[in-house]
Amino acid sequence: MLTLSQIDKMIEKGNKSLRKSIINSTMSDIIRRIKYKCDWENKEYYQVDRYYASSQICSRCGNIKKEMKDINKRGYECENCGLMIDRDLNASINIMVEGLFKEYRYE
């Protein structure tokens, strides 16, 4: 069994293909564990599409701001409704709302 430090070295020094496969397998393991915990606790699990533009959508009014693709911009300011919020908080609210909508769309 590999230790975390060995995996870190493989990610750091491995080729691009190796890094990508290690990171993807780690993420899939995290998702698998979350699904298991949800089943164990009788909770619903909803996965939002990986390309969902959560950081570009205003969590208050739904306005889409394409220039938020720049990861260096840490705040979100909506020209439509004037909302000023941290970019990550805005994205997390949008992901939560999208998950709730998925619950009602598919049942």
C-alpha positions, 0 to 999 in steps of 0.5 A: 500500500502506498503512503500519502507521501509516496503518492504526493511524490508521484503527483509532483514528479510524474508525467502529466498522464500519471498525475491526471490519473492519480488525481482522478482516482483519488477524486473518484474514491472520495465520491465513492466514500461520500455515496457510501456514507449517504447510503449508510445515513439514508441520505440522498446524493446528487452530483452536479455536472462538473462543467456547471458554471457555479462561479459565473452565476449570481446566487441572488438573481441568476445573472451570468458573468462570463468574465468570472472564469479568471480564477484570480478574481476572488470576489463576485460583484453582480452588475444586475442586482449589486450583490457583492460576495466572495467567489467561492461562497457564491459558487457553493450557494449555486451548487447547493441550489442546483443540487436541490433542483436536481432532487425535485426534477428527477423524483 
